[in-house]
Amino acid sequence: MTDRWLWAVGVAVLLAAGWLLRRRWRAGRPSSGDIWWADVPYARGRGSKLRPCLVLRRGRDGIEVLKITSQDKSHRRDHVLIPTRRWDARADHDSYLNLGEPIVVRPAAFQRRAGAADLRTRRAVARFRTRSAGRAAGRAAGRPAR
Protein backbone atom coordinates (compact mmCIF):
# COMPACT_ATOMS: atom_id res chain seq x y z
CA MET A 1 0.00 0.00 0.00
CA THR A 2 2.82 2.41 0.86
CA ASP A 3 4.54 1.75 -2.47
CA ARG A 4 1.39 2.67 -4.39
CA TRP A 5 0.98 5.83 -2.35
CA LEU A 6 4.58 6.87 -3.02
CA TRP A 7 4.18 6.07 -6.70
CA ALA A 8 1.00 8.16 -6.87
CA VAL A 9 2.68 11.09 -5.13
CA GLY A 10 5.67 10.84 -7.50
CA VAL A 11 3.43 10.88 -10.56
CA ALA A 12 1.50 13.86 -9.18
CA VAL A 13 4.75 15.77 -8.57
CA LEU A 14 5.98 15.02 -12.09
CA LEU A 15 2.69 16.13 -13.63
CA ALA A 16 2.68 19.36 -11.63
CA ALA A 17 6.31 20.07 -12.56
CA GLY A 18 5.57 19.43 -16.24
CA TRP A 19 2.55 21.75 -16.12
CA LEU A 20 4.58 24.52 -14.49
CA LEU A 21 7.46 24.14 -16.93
CA ARG A 22 5.13 24.18 -19.93
CA ARG A 23 3.37 27.26 -18.59
CA ARG A 24 6.69 29.02 -18.06
CA TRP A 25 7.90 27.98 -21.52
CA ARG A 26 4.69 29.28 -23.14
CA ALA A 27 4.81 32.56 -21.18
CA GLY A 28 7.36 33.91 -23.65
CA ARG A 29 5.44 32.73 -26.70
CA PRO A 30 2.26 34.18 -28.19
CA SER A 31 -0.82 32.05 -27.64
CA SER A 32 -4.48 32.33 -28.54
CA GLY A 33 -6.25 35.27 -26.90
CA ASP A 34 -3.04 37.17 -26.13
CA ILE A 35 -2.43 40.73 -27.27
CA TRP A 36 1.16 41.32 -28.41
CA TRP A 37 3.15 44.14 -29.92
CA ALA A 38 4.52 42.76 -33.18
CA ASP A 39 6.10 43.97 -36.38
CA VAL A 40 3.08 43.28 -38.62
CA PRO A 41 3.52 43.39 -42.41
CA TYR A 42 1.30 45.71 -44.43
CA ALA A 43 -1.57 44.00 -46.23
CA ARG A 44 -0.56 45.56 -49.55
CA GLY A 45 2.96 46.40 -50.52
CA ARG A 46 6.25 46.28 -48.73
CA GLY A 47 7.12 47.14 -45.18
CA SER A 48 5.65 46.60 -41.77
CA LYS A 49 4.58 48.44 -38.66
CA LEU A 50 5.01 47.78 -34.94
CA ARG A 51 1.42 47.47 -33.75
CA PRO A 52 -0.73 45.63 -31.23
CA CYS A 53 -2.45 42.50 -32.49
CA LEU A 54 -4.67 39.74 -31.13
CA VAL A 55 -3.26 36.24 -31.50
CA LEU A 56 -5.72 33.76 -33.02
CA ARG A 57 -3.62 30.62 -33.40
CA ARG A 58 -0.18 29.23 -34.07
CA GLY A 59 0.41 27.42 -37.34
CA ARG A 60 3.23 25.92 -39.39
CA ASP A 61 3.58 29.06 -41.50
CA GLY A 62 3.54 31.47 -38.55
CA ILE A 63 1.11 32.98 -36.08
CA GLU A 64 -2.30 34.15 -37.27
CA VAL A 65 -3.30 37.52 -35.80
CA LEU A 66 -5.89 40.26 -36.09
CA LYS A 67 -4.64 43.85 -36.25
CA ILE A 68 -5.64 46.46 -33.68
CA THR A 69 -5.92 50.09 -34.77
CA SER A 70 -6.43 53.30 -32.83
CA GLN A 71 -8.34 54.86 -35.76
CA ASP A 72 -12.11 55.18 -35.38
CA LYS A 73 -13.71 52.29 -37.28
CA SER A 74 -17.13 52.44 -35.59
CA HIS A 75 -18.83 52.66 -39.02
CA ARG A 76 -17.35 49.31 -40.13
CA ARG A 77 -19.12 45.99 -39.51
CA ASP A 78 -15.83 44.07 -39.63
CA HIS A 79 -14.33 46.00 -36.69
CA VAL A 80 -15.18 45.78 -33.00
CA LEU A 81 -14.37 48.19 -30.19
CA ILE A 82 -11.70 46.76 -27.91
CA PRO A 83 -10.88 48.19 -24.46
CA THR A 84 -7.30 49.40 -24.71
CA ARG A 85 -6.49 50.68 -21.22
CA ARG A 86 -6.42 47.12 -19.84
CA TRP A 87 -3.23 46.38 -21.77
CA ASP A 88 -1.89 49.85 -22.65
CA ALA A 89 -1.81 52.24 -19.69
CA ARG A 90 -0.76 55.13 -21.97
CA ALA A 91 -3.85 54.86 -24.18
CA ASP A 92 -6.27 57.78 -23.98
CA HIS A 93 -9.06 56.03 -25.92
CA ASP A 94 -10.16 52.55 -26.92
CA SER A 95 -9.09 50.91 -30.18
CA TYR A 96 -10.71 48.79 -32.87
CA LEU A 97 -9.98 45.18 -33.75
CA ASN A 98 -10.07 44.32 -37.47
CA LEU A 99 -12.05 41.07 -37.56
CA GLY A 100 -12.07 40.66 -41.32
CA GLU A 101 -8.40 40.53 -42.16
CA PRO A 102 -6.34 37.85 -40.37
CA ILE A 103 -2.62 38.07 -41.12
CA VAL A 104 0.11 35.47 -40.63
CA VAL A 105 3.13 36.89 -38.81
CA ARG A 106 6.46 35.17 -38.32
CA PRO A 107 7.24 34.27 -34.68
CA ALA A 108 10.39 36.43 -34.61
CA ALA A 109 8.27 39.56 -35.23
CA PHE A 110 6.65 39.41 -31.78
CA GLN A 111 8.30 41.89 -29.41
CA ARG A 112 6.41 41.90 -26.12
CA ARG A 113 3.17 40.69 -24.62
CA ALA A 114 0.75 43.49 -23.82
CA GLY A 115 -2.03 41.51 -22.14
CA ALA A 116 -5.02 39.36 -22.93
CA ALA A 117 -8.27 40.09 -24.73
CA ASP A 118 -11.34 40.43 -22.57
CA LEU A 119 -14.11 37.84 -22.80
CA ARG A 120 -16.46 40.14 -24.76
CA THR A 121 -13.82 40.67 -27.45
CA ARG A 122 -13.03 36.96 -27.69
CA ARG A 123 -16.72 36.16 -28.11
CA ALA A 124 -17.09 38.81 -30.83
CA VAL A 125 -14.16 37.28 -32.71
CA ALA A 126 -15.65 33.79 -32.43
CA ARG A 127 -19.09 34.98 -33.65
CA PHE A 128 -17.62 36.86 -36.61
CA ARG A 129 -15.41 33.96 -37.66
CA THR A 130 -18.31 31.49 -37.37
CA ARG A 131 -20.54 33.71 -39.53
CA SER A 132 -17.75 34.22 -42.07
CA ALA A 133 -17.12 30.48 -42.28
CA GLY A 134 -20.83 29.86 -42.78
CA ARG A 135 -21.03 32.40 -45.59
CA ALA A 136 -17.96 30.91 -47.27
CA ALA A 137 -19.44 27.41 -47.05
CA GLY A 138 -22.71 28.69 -48.56
CA ARG A 139 -20.89 30.27 -51.49
CA ALA A 140 -18.93 27.06 -52.05
CA ALA A 141 -22.23 25.14 -52.16
CA GLY A 142 -23.55 27.49 -54.84
CA ARG A 143 -25.84 29.62 -52.64
CA PRO A 144 -25.63 33.39 -53.20
CA ALA A 145 -23.98 35.59 -50.56
CA ARG A 146 -26.24 37.75 -48.40
N, C-alpha and C positions, 0 to 999 in steps of 0.2 A: 504494500500500500504506500509506503514512504517513497519507494522508487518512482511510482506513478505520479505522486504529488510533486516530487522534484523535477521529473520530466515535464510535467504540465507547467510548472513555474518557469523552467528554462525556455520552453517554447513561447510562453507569454512574453518573457523578457526579450527574446529575439524578435518577435513580431513588433513589439513596441519600439525597439531600437531601429528596426527597418523602416517603420512608419515615420519616426522622427528624422532619420537620415534622408528619406525620400522627400519629406516636407522641406527640409533645409536645402536639399539639392534643387528642388523646384522653386524655391524662394527667389533665386536669381534668374529664373527663366519665365518668360511670359506664358500665362495660361489663360484659359477661357474666362471671360468676365473681368479680367484685369484691364486697367487703363495704364498705358505706357507712353512715354515720350520716345518717339522713334523718327528716324530719318526716312520719311515716306516719299516714294517716287511720285512725280506728277502723273496724272492720268494720261495726259497727252503731252508728248514732247520729252525733252531731256531735262534732267535735274531732279531735285528733291527738296523737301522742306522738313525741318525738325518740327513735329507737331504731335499733339496728343492723339491717341487712337485707342479704340476698344478692341481687345483681342477676341476673335471668334473661335479659332481653332488652330492647332499646329498641324502641318502637313509635310509631305516629303519635299515639296517645292519651296516651302517657307511657312510663314505664319500669316494666316488670313485675318485682316483687321478691317474695321470701319473707321473712317476719318472723323475727327471732331473739329468743328470750326467755330470761331467766335463771331462770325458774321451772322446777322439775323436771317434765318431761313424759315421763319414762322409761316410763310405763304406756301411752302413746299410740303407735299404729302409724303415725300420720301425722307424727311428729316424730322427728328424728334428733339424736344428740349431736354437737355441733360444738365443736372445740377453740377456746377463746376467748383464751387467753393469747398466741396467735400474733399477734393483731391488737388486743388490749386488755391492755396490761401491768398495769393496775390490777385486772383480774379475779382473784377468788380461787377461782372454780370455772368449769367449762365450762358452755356454754349449750345450748339446743335450737333447732333450725331447724324451723319449721312448714312441712312439705312440702305440706300439703293446701289451703292457702289463699293462692294468689298474689294480690297486690294491685297495682294500677296507681297509680304515684305520679308527680306532675308533676315535671319536671326541676328546677324551682326549689327543690324541697323538700330536695334533697341538699346536705348541709352539708360533710362532709369524708370522704375515703376512709380507711378503717380498715385495709384489707389485702385479701388474696385468700383465697378458700376453698381448703382443702387438697384434694388429689385424691380422697381417700376421700369427702369430703362431696359433691363434684361428681358422683361416680359414684352415690352414694345418691340424689341429686336426679334424675339421668337415669333410674335404674331405677324410681323411684316414678312419675315422669311418664310413662314408657313403659307401665307397668302401668295407670295411671289412664286413659290414652288407649285402651288395649286394652279395658278394661272399658266405657268410654263407647261405643266402637264396637260392642261386643257388645250393649249395651242398645239402641242405635239399630237394630240388625239384628233386634231382637225376642227375643234370648236373655236369659234371666233373669240378674240380677247374682249373684255368688257371695258 
